[in-house]
Structures are given as C-alpha cells and as structure tokens.
Amino acid sequence: GDADGLEVMLGNLVDNALRYIPAGGRVDVELGVTARTAVLSVSDNGPGIAAAERERVFDRFYRIPGTQASGSGLGLAIVRQVAALHHGRVEIGDAPGGGLRVCVILPRS
C-alpha cells in the first residue's frame, strides 16, 4: 500500500477521535487480520455520530450542524479516499459502551 496515504488515514482517524472525546476520554486503536482482510478500527467514547449523519460525514467540507470542535470537514473524506485507493471501504458504527467506531476494511494482497 501507499505508506504516506495510510499514515494520513490513521492520523485523521485518531485526530478525529481525540478532537471529540470528553476530558479524560478514551480512544482505542485495533488492527485485526484475517486471511482476506486487514481491519483497522478506531473507537472512542465521545458523542458519536447520529445514524442519519453517517453517510454525510464523508462529504468534503461537511460538518455536523452544531459541532463545536475545530476542523475543516475533510478528515473522513480523506479516510474514505485512501481506503478506496487501496480497494477498501470504511464503516461507521457505535462503539461498545457508546461513542463512535470507525472501521477501515482493506483487502490483503
């Protein structure tokens, strides 16, 4: 894979998680590998993203209305683009115990 692109992707995921968690919050980064895929998962215990907004957050420059944290609205758009360039996909869901989990699923070569 493209090491620079993957580094930016991981940086954006962790930066987003850190940006939205409350003081004393938690961010977990996991990597799982199967025979066919590698799954990078970043979970936090922040406010999460409502199901209705989950597809829109991949739009360039989109920011959830009322968001107080700073940012350009490009982070998840870049994550999706890097994943696509590696023939992968990005899934957003609820983290266990509340918060957000973002999974990047990449095929193994």
N, C-alpha and C positions, 0 to 999 in steps of 0.2 A: 504494500500500500504506500500511499504518499505520506511519509512521516510528518512533514510540515502540516499538511491538512488534518491529519489525525490529532496532532498536538493542539491545533487551533480548536478542533471539535471538542476535545476533552476539556480544554481550558474554558471554553464557552459554557459547557455544561456545569462545571464546578463553580465558575464565576456566578452563573445564574442562581445556583443553589445557595451560595453564600450570600448573595445580594438579598434574597427574600426570606431567609430564616430569621426567627426572632433571636434576640441576645441569648447566648447560651444554647443556641440551636444545634442541630446535628446534621451532618452530610455524610452519607455512606457511598463509597465507590466500589463497585464489584465488577469482576470480569469472569464470565463463565465460558467454557469452551465445550462444544460437542464435536462430533465427527464432521458435521457440516457447517456449523456456525460458531462465531465468537459473539458474545453478548456483553456489551458494556452497559452497566446500569449505574445511574446516579440518582440517589434518593435523598430527600430532605424532610424535615418536619415543619416546613413553612406552611403558608396558607393554601398551597396547591393551585390548580387551575381548574375552573369550572368546566364540566364536560362540554358545554356549549361553546367555549372559547378554545378548546384544544386544537382544532384544525387551524384556526385563525392565527395562533401564535407563531406559525411557520411563515406567515406572510412578512415580507420585508417591511421594516419600519412599523409594524403593528405593535401597539402597546395596549394592554388590557385597560379599559377605562377605570380611572381612579387609582392606578398604580402609583405609588409614592417613590419607589426605588428609581434611581437614575439608570439610564441606558438608552441605546439607540433603537432597539427593536430589531436588531439584526442577528442576535446570538443564535436563536433557534433556526432561523432561516439558513444560516451558515452551517449549523449542525446537520440539517437535512440535506443540504447541497453536498457536503463532504461525504455523508453516508451514501447518497445516490451515486457519487463518483466512484465509490467502492462497491457498487451494486448491492447496497444495503438499504435498510429502512429504519425509521425512528418511530417509536411508540411512546405515547404519554399515558400515564395512568396514576392511580392513587398509590402512595407508598403505604406499606404496612404501618398501621398506627397513625395514619394521617400524613398529610403533606403530599409531595409530588414524587413520582418515579419516572425518569426518562430512560428508555432502553434503546440502544443502538444495536441493531442486529446486522452483522456483517457475514457474508459467506467466507468460508475458509477455502483457500485455493488448493 
